[in-house]
Amino acid sequence: MRYTKAMIDTKEKLASHLTLTQEEEAFDYTDRTALPLKIPSHFMALINADDPTDPLRRQVVPTIREMEGEAGASLDPLFEVEHTKRSRLIHRYASRAVFLTTDVCALHCRHCFRRRFTATAQGAASKEEIDEAARYLADHTEITELLLTGGDVLTIADGALEEMIGAFRAMRADLVIRICTRMPAAQPARITNALVEMIKGFDSAPFYLMVQFNHPRELSAEAIKAVARFIDNGIPAMNQTVLLRGVNDDADVLQELCNSLVFNRIKPYYLFQGDLVEGTAHLRVPIARGLELEAELRRRLSGLAMPTYAVDLPDGGGKVPLTTHYLRGEVQQGVWEFENPEGERRRYWDPPTDRSSSTPR
Ligand SMILES: *Cc1c(COP(=O)(O)O)cnc(C)c1O
């Protein structure tokens, strides 16, 4: 495929772009169980080669630290395997399901939380797998949203993707479909007018574009244009950032990222605490620091620019929002004490109970 040209996928190619640090040099490129190196040329060009601590470099260049063991970390902390109801179909929350369209990505993120599946050479879902998943969705009308992810769904060629979406639409014309992809950051040239036109053709229900930008420098002119193609065609864009040590664990960086996203019509949706996935401990940020950053962002950002900081709990516990406790408690019957982001206390009281009546349904 055209967009995989000039891919950096060997240590030799990497070394022709960057002077490897000791930790980068020590990564075992022969280890078949490790997530392989994969950096598309577009992303490589965004890296400042003179800075060994470059925040984009940290996301994509492997180091020996990925090989450190960690007690309690797992390859499937979200218990996705247990929640797999049909091949590649994960149904963890009643109202939405996840379909792993392919294990292929344009870019291998070193913080990948699905490395049990990513780059395992299985390729795109077969017609049988798609049809089985579509039948499950037909039987489960409580599902209102389908997340097409992987891997990266946009590594699939337009024709095959059109068949896949068509199969889901044939069974559930009413399903909101989320296109979950890192392609605008990784290889924006993949996002053509033809691709967006094809998706737009399935207009019986809305699509949402779910992207991942972790640092303001990933919002290149090409990336912004790629996302704008979707938005201009009526497909809203949401961003999911992963909180990463040495990448974006800084209030100024996150503030700039969120404001740039809003300026480019991309809603900051989630700021994710790193999952307890093997080989990613060195990229995780302590929760106390994450909470500090969340509180600082709430003071600095508009409501529109503020993402929800969330953790996906181990052993399949699911997503839980993380925030400072602004609500201090019920100090007397029906009287609530709050502390606002500036640290001031205020009280709010409930309506008198005798006159209350519930809204008729
Ligand atoms: C995160 C996730 C979703 C989507 O959750 P939202 O909070 O609706 O964005 C759905 N299914 C699984 C398994 C997930 O991990």
The ligand as a Tripos MOL2 file, in Angstrom:
@<TRIPOS>MOLECULE
LIG
   15    15     1     0     0
SMALL
NO_CHARGES

@<TRIPOS>ATOM
      1 C1        -13.4670    2.3060   26.4380 C.3       1 LIG1
      2 C2        -14.3320    1.2250   25.9660 C.ar      1 LIG1
      3 C3        -15.5740    1.4910   25.3690 C.ar      1 LIG1
      4 C4        -16.0700    2.8950   25.1340 C.3       1 LIG1
      5 O1        -16.2860    3.5700   26.3260 O.3       1 LIG1
      6 P1        -16.8410    5.0650   26.3300 P.3       1 LIG1
      7 O2        -16.7020    5.4910   27.7600 O.co2     1 LIG1
      8 O3        -18.2530    5.0230   25.8550 O.co2     1 LIG1
      9 O4        -15.9760    5.8670   25.4030 O.co2     1 LIG1
     10 C5        -16.3490    0.4290   25.0040 C.ar      1 LIG1
     11 N1        -15.9480   -0.8490   25.2090 N.ar      1 LIG1
     12 C6        -14.7760   -1.1380   25.7760 C.ar      1 LIG1
     13 C7        -14.4020   -2.5590   25.9780 C.3       1 LIG1
     14 C8        -13.9170   -0.1120   26.1660 C.ar      1 LIG1
     15 O5        -12.7260   -0.4150   26.7310 O.3       1 LIG1
@<TRIPOS>BOND
     1     1     2 1
     2     2     3 ar
     3     2    14 ar
     4     3     4 1
     5     3    10 ar
     6     4     5 1
     7     5     6 1
     8     6     7 2
     9     6     8 1
    10     6     9 1
    11    10    11 ar
    12    11    12 ar
    13    12    13 1
    14    12    14 ar
    15    14    15 1
@<TRIPOS>SUBSTRUCTURE
     1 LIG1         1 GROUP 0 **** ****
